[in-house]
Amino acid sequence: MSDEGRRLPSDEGRRLPSDEGRRLPSGNPYPLGLRLAGRWVLVVGGGAVATRRVPALLDAGARVLLVAPELTPALRAHVDAGRLDWAQRRFEDTDLDGVWLVQVAIDDPVAAEAVSAAAARRRVFCVRADDRDAATAWTPAVTRHGPVTVAVLGGGDPRRSMAVRDAIRGFLEEVGKAPLLSDPALAEALPSTRSGRVALVGAGPGDPELITVKGWRLLTEADVVVADRLVPGLLLDELRSDVELVDASKIPYGPARAQEEINRILVDRARAGSFVVRLKGGDPYVFGRGGEELLACAAAGVPVTVVPGVTSSIAVPAVAGIPVTHRGVAHEFTVVSGHLAPDDPASLVDWAALARLRGTLVVLMGLKNLAAITATLRAHGRAPGTPAAVVQEGTTGAQRLLRSTLGEVADAVRDAGLRPPAVVVLGEVVTVLGADSIT
């Protein structure tokens, strides 16, 4: 990278007071929000501190020059992706050409002082990880809630600033669950979701704590929630009292007509100015008809946000002690829907091809057709002794686990009285971490 494009006009001829050789007064910091988009920021150091600081600078749109002989793998990934420039050497004074802010992220006090002294001569604000008292700028503890960013300075004590930051985060989360505050100024400052739009949110596999942070935040801001049968009930218990809850599992008609009605509800409520969250078990797009709902909203001109969810196809086996891949055992896994029997003309699954695979096969919604599925796999060459497991209501307090084999699992499920929702796992990974009976 050429320094020419980053060089500032000369300050020659300007007479400004120098900070060198005198001790500056220790006043309170002046809070300021820096708009760094398109502006150069220098980061000196390639270790853990730089790894923590660089993502926020990139998120702010800053053009980052990283100066360090070596980098952590995470920083190297940013370089390889072209997100920042890397000078693979030690700091030089010319690195400050055109820079608006400096982050010194090294633990060598002599080298750090040399960088901050050079920044002071150029009147560029400098953050120092090794010595806050010697820095001309501090990085605050930050929390983000939608469009609101809160930065806390704790008088030089990072533990104090983080404690206050966490208290504010909790307050913002509680505000999201409560009716609008009576203070108009505060209500106006908080994120506004009172515009017509839809969010397709994956609720995860069953444990209410497995919803994503973004999904939970949008849920607390919703005016209308359209929920599936498999959505964790505790998530619904936390909704504000004024939220309209639509139970999608109780919508009349058959499956196709019910989906049309769900689409209509999403569009109509959003057009009326409501923020609608379509809360779906697992991930919205894994056998969840999220794509159909997005297309319906798009056709109606309703903006949609998609929030992925933790899919039960991976999470449920994991909590039951079954990794879907394992080194030396399985290098692939396939997820299929078993809601249609293998001989159903409407089935899109190539069961014969699946029988020839060596990896893990995960079947969702397949309990009703399990006998037909296992018989078809055996008929096309999958060994009857292939380890099998069925996990009922995975990640919840009602979880049950059954381990068996491909040839016997259908009868074992029937004898044990397992019921949907359940995830079926077929493959050698079932026995990698040990064998248990029903738990």
Secondary structure as GFF3:
##gff-version 3
##sequence-region A 1 439
A	DSSP	three_ten_helix	4	6	.	.	.	ID=ss1
A	DSSP	beta_strand	40	44	.	.	.	ID=ss2
A	DSSP	alpha_helix	48	59	.	.	.	ID=ss3
A	DSSP	beta_strand	63	67	.	.	.	ID=ss4
A	DSSP	alpha_helix	73	80	.	.	.	ID=ss5
A	DSSP	beta_strand	85	87	.	.	.	ID=ss6
A	DSSP	three_ten_helix	93	96	.	.	.	ID=ss7
A	DSSP	beta_strand	99	104	.	.	.	ID=ss8
A	DSSP	alpha_helix	109	121	.	.	.	ID=ss9
A	DSSP	beta_strand	125	128	.	.	.	ID=ss10
A	DSSP	three_ten_helix	132	134	.	.	.	ID=ss11
A	DSSP	beta_strand	141	145	.	.	.	ID=ss12
A	DSSP	beta_strand	148	152	.	.	.	ID=ss13
A	DSSP	alpha_helix	158	177	.	.	.	ID=ss14
A	DSSP	alpha_helix	184	189	.	.	.	ID=ss15
A	DSSP	beta_strand	197	202	.	.	.	ID=ss16
A	DSSP	three_ten_helix	208	210	.	.	.	ID=ss17
A	DSSP	alpha_helix	213	221	.	.	.	ID=ss18
A	DSSP	beta_strand	224	227	.	.	.	ID=ss19
A	DSSP	alpha_helix	233	237	.	.	.	ID=ss20
A	DSSP	beta_strand	244	247	.	.	.	ID=ss21
A	DSSP	three_ten_helix	248	250	.	.	.	ID=ss22
A	DSSP	alpha_helix	255	271	.	.	.	ID=ss23
A	DSSP	beta_strand	275	280	.	.	.	ID=ss24
A	DSSP	alpha_helix	290	299	.	.	.	ID=ss25
A	DSSP	beta_strand	304	307	.	.	.	ID=ss26
A	DSSP	alpha_helix	312	319	.	.	.	ID=ss27
A	DSSP	beta_strand	333	337	.	.	.	ID=ss28
A	DSSP	alpha_helix	351	356	.	.	.	ID=ss29
A	DSSP	beta_strand	360	364	.	.	.	ID=ss30
A	DSSP	alpha_helix	370	379	.	.	.	ID=ss31
A	DSSP	beta_strand	387	392	.	.	.	ID=ss32
A	DSSP	beta_strand	400	405	.	.	.	ID=ss33
A	DSSP	alpha_helix	409	416	.	.	.	ID=ss34
A	DSSP	beta_strand	422	426	.	.	.	ID=ss35
A	DSSP	three_ten_helix	428	431	.	.	.	ID=ss36
###
